[in-house]
């Protein structure tokens, strides 16, 4: 598969954020109308991703399904990280509420920049630092977490939220490393979600494990029963926003550093707000608009700085 150009990689990463931003619409529908437990939803979402990608790759790109020994171990760990992120994110939402959980999750931008500098030796200049700060402030404003009421959380809630951000940063870095190893982006999505679904299945089936949002009994895995109106949006959530969002995100990291790809992903709350306005009539206030401009501004700052470095290098 041809490697995208830098400009294409930025567009691909932005498209990924747009696809992922629609997941909130599907999740809202399922949780409000069916009270679907969060970790049960997460399991079926991962399972349907595998169900969607597996036949496509098997029929059209069967060679991509072959793995080397070292890759299997790496993908198992990668899938575990994805399952951990999904779990901490769900626990954070249940303990903190959506606003605080969103802000803490998007602390992944800062974690990715710092861990990318420490582990992958990616550059960490003042431009990236300013972009991280802009993105974090923007996420706070867009999510509404600047209000005092939103921060009335216990220590466990804050810790779980920070760990959600940290595990998402780890997911981003592992995706970048997978691309550096020459692993195909779509095959990586397939196998990571396969192993993540396996780990989430175990979490849901372990008796007596009182994890918020997990199945209280095995029968709860089939919470939706025979209601196809519930199963259909759950399948579409996986086959559409999840497959395209995560797949495009991994493709963008074939060119972009993990920290920059993650920063572009922080534009997701902006698009979620736009879709919420168009579909549910939720209006964007002036504060939320300022937050959106800060997030997009951080992405543009990174792009302009990267172009400046290329121009300087060309002149030299």
C-alpha positions, -999 to 999 in steps of 0.1 A, spaced: 0 0 0 14 34 -11 26 56 17 6 89 19 22 122 16 25 146 46 -4 167 33 -25 136 28 -16 123 62 -29 154 78 -62 151 59 -65 114 67 -60 122 105 -86 149 103 -110 125 85 -104 100 113 -114 126 139 -146 133 119 -155 96 117 -147 91 154 -168 121 164 -199 104 152 -195 75 177 -211 97 204 -243 99 183 -246 61 181 -236 55 217 -261 82 229 -289 64 210 -280 30 224 -275 41 260 -306 63 262 -330 41 244 -317 6 255 -297 14 287 -270 -9 272 -242 -15 298 -211 3 287 -186 -26 287 -212 -48 270 -215 -22 243 -177 -20 241 -174 -57 236 -199 -59 208 -184 -28 191 -150 -45 190 -165 -78 179 -184 -62 150 -153 -44 139 -136 -78 135 -168 -92 118 -166 -63 93 -129 -64 85 -122 -101 86 -142 -111 54 -130 -80 35 -94 -87 42 -98 -124 37 -114 -120 2 -93 -91 -11 -61 -89 8 -56 -124 23 -18 -119 24 -22 -92 50 -37 -117 75 -4 -136 78 16 -126 109 51 -133 121 58 -146 156 70 -114 171 40 -95 156 15 -118 174 29 -110 208 30 -73 200 -7 -73 188 -19 -91 219 -3 -64 240 -17 -37 217 -52 -52 219 -49 -53 257 -40 -16 258 -71 -9 236 -92 -29 260 -77 -11 290 -84 23 274 -120 13 267 -124 1 303 -109 32 320 -128 55 297 -161 38 306 -153 38 344 -143 75 341 -176 84 325 -195 65 351 -176 82 380 -170 117 366 -197 124 340 -191 131 304 -175 165 307 -147 157 331 -141 123 315 -137 139 281 -111 164 294 -92 137 312 -92 114 282 -78 142 260 -49 146 284 -36 119 260 -24 147 238 1 158 264 9 122 274 16 112 238 39 142 232 58 135 264 60 97 259 68 101 222 97 123 232 109 98 259 103 65 242 102 72 204 127 101 205 102 124 187 110 161 188 94 182 215 99 219 206 81 250 218 56 248 190 44 214 200 42 224 236 21 255 227 -1 233 205 -6 208 234 -16 237 257 -40 251 231 -56 217 226 -60 210 263 -76 244 270 -98 239 240 -110 205 252 -119 220 286 -139 248 270 -157 226 244 -166 199 270 -179 225 295 -155 212 322 -146 248 332 -176 249 355 -171 241 392 -198 215 393 -181 194 366 -150 190 388 -168 176 419 -153 142 414 -137 117 438 -101 106 437 -109 73 420 -128 91 393 -99 115 386 -73 86 386 -94 65 362 -98 95 339 -61 102 339 -54 65 332 -78 67 303 -58 95 288 -25 76 295 -38 44 280 -50 62 249 -16 78 246 -1 43 248 -24 31 221 -13 60 198 24 52 205 19 15 198 2 23 166 31 44 155 55 16 164 34 -9 145 37 13 114 75 16 119 76 -22 120 59 -23 86 26 -38 98 -4 -30 76 -28 -4 92 -60 -24 84 -46 -57 96 -34 -40 128 -69 -27 134 -84 -61 128 -61 -79 152 -60 -53 180 -98 -52 180 -99 -90 180 -77 -93 211 -95 -63 227 -128 -80 222 -114 -112 238 -102 -93 269 -135 -74 272 -154 -107 269 -133 -120 299 -141 -88 319 -178 -92 312 -179 -129 321 -157 -131 352 -182 -138 381 -183 -114 410 -161 -87 392 -180 -56 399 -167 -33 372 -191 -4 364 -208 -11 331 -199 -47 329 -224 -76 325 -237 -86 359 -244 -121 345 -235 -139 312 -271 -134 298 -265 -96 299 -241 -100 270 -273 -104 249 -290 -74 264 -306 -64 232 -322 -98 227 -340 -100 193 -345 -63 189 -329 -56 155 -335 -19 159 -309 -20 187 -285 -44 170 -284 -24 137 -270 9 151 -246 -11 172 -233 -29 141 -232 4 122 -212 20 150 -185 -6 145 -186 -10 107 -187 28 101 -171 53 126 -150 27 144 -134 9 115 -129 41 94 -119 62 124 -93 38 138 -81 26 104 -75 61 91 -59 71 124 -34 42 120 -27 51 83 -20 88 93 7 76 117 26 60 89 38 95 82 29 117 112 45 114 147 21 99 172 20 132 191 8 152 161 -17 125 150 -31 125 186 -33 163 186 -53 163 154 -76 138 170 -84 163 197 -105 181 171 -130 153 176 -151 172 203 -155 201 179 -171 178 152 -191 160 179 -206 194 189 -214 202 153 -232 169 147 -250 173 180 -263 207 169 -274 194 135 -291 163 148 -302 172 183 -304 210 181 -277 215 208 -264 250 203 -227 260 205 -221 288 230 -194 314 226 -171 296 251 -175 263 232 -167 281 199 -135 296 214 -125 262 226 -130 248 191 -109 275 176 -81 268 201 -81 231 192 -81 237 154 -55 265 160 -32 240 177 -34 217 147 -28 245 122 1 257 143 17 223 140 11 222 102 26 257 97 56 249 118 62 217 99 60 235 65 84 261 79 109 234 88 106 218 53 111 252 36 142 259 57 157 225 50 151 229 13 168 263 13 198 248 31 
